[in-house]
Amino acid sequence: MRTPPLLVCCGLATLDVVQVVDHVPAPDEKLVAGDLDVSFGGPAANAAATAVALGVPAVLVTALGAGPVADLVRAGLVAAGVEVVDLLAGRPGSPAVSTVLVTRSTGERAVVSVNATGAGDLRGAADAVVDQVLARATAVLVDGHHLGAARVVAAAAHTRGIPVLLDGGSWKPGLEALIAHVDHAVLSADLAFPGVAGDGVLDAVAELGPGFVAQSAGGGPVRIRATSADGVRTSSVLQPPDVPASEVVDTLGAGDVLHGATAAALARGVDVRAALAEGVLRASESVRHRGALGWASGPRGSSTVRPSR
């Protein structure tokens, strides 16, 4: 009998304050936003919620703590069906607040956030829960935030033969040590490997251990490096479906949807290339809707004010 799928995501959860504007303000300029949305965000959090929306149960290992912002984020995650394992449970804490400006005409977004810089070293907390968290896991996603905890979870999963996917949004000091425990890495177009440029980024990441490395390019082709068991490396390209600029509502969270849908497919036992193809299709659809999860919960272009989340 096949094991029921369960995705474990380890990484960042934030409170996102998203405002839709006609343009990003210039210095000293004040704007009136057309729409406001307040909800949880963060790569791992959005990936977990994406998996749940696709019918794959998900556990999010993150750092929230106790406080009003943490309560808002936790409530939103629970409402989305995500099980939360809080590495700061019982301690004061406040997730990062991300300020997001979405340009109405293009769907492009500008984001300001402190990310996970204030959470501290969470390796001990992760060690205490990792066996329980991975007991039923069929895939793991790490987003490069909370690096100490992510290394504990990824290393334990790798040892157990559970596939580990990296959401490589940006390079962070120490990321190479995490990548050593990763089976599949899907990188954003913005990831800058130190001292490496262009296609060399894919090969540099592959040298650190992952057998499958891909890099997205917005709506452009996804480049892939795959290394066989005997060390032969091949290159290929995955072409996303065309999304006309006139249909792009919001690019916020599209990368998180890509990684979450890919990880959900891996959790169901799908081959990594086919899983990535599923992720690309979901991400391409997501930009036609408002927010990271608009494709799953509302009509195209809808936006709501959700301060209770």
Number of C-alpha atoms within 10 A of each C-alpha: 3 6 11 13 19 25 28 30 35 32 24 25 28 30 24 22 20 23 21 24 20 15 16 16 11 8 6 5 7 9 11 9 16 11 15 17 19 21 20 27 27 25 29 30 28 29 37 36 34 30 28 22 21 15 13 20 22 29 25 28 29 29 30 29 21 18 13 12 20 22 18 20 26 25 18 21 23 13 12 17 17 23 19 21 18 19 21 17 14 10 12 11 19 21 30 24 20 20 16 19 24 26 20 19 15 16 23 18 20 12 13 11 14 12 17 20 12 13 19 11 13 18 17 12 17 23 15 11 15 17 13 10 17 21 11 14 23 23 26 29 33 33 26 29 26 24 24 21 26 26 24 20 29 29 19 17 25 17 10 12 12 19 23 28 29 25 26 26 20 16 15 15 9 12 19 16 14 23 26 18 25 28 22 24 27 24 26 18 18 14 16 17 18 11 8 12 12 10 12 12 20 24 19 16 21 24 13 15 19 21 19 23 26 27 24 23 13 16 16 13 16 22 19 21 21 21 18 10 8 6 9 8 14 11 13 12 13 17 15 19 14 9 13 9 12 10 15 22 23 25 23 25 23 27 30 27 31 26 36 34 30 31 38 33 25 27 29 19 17 15 13 18 17 13 21 24 20 19 25 27 17 23 28 21 19 27 30 24 26 27 26 26 22 20 22 15 11 14 12 16 16 14 18 12 14 12 11 11 20
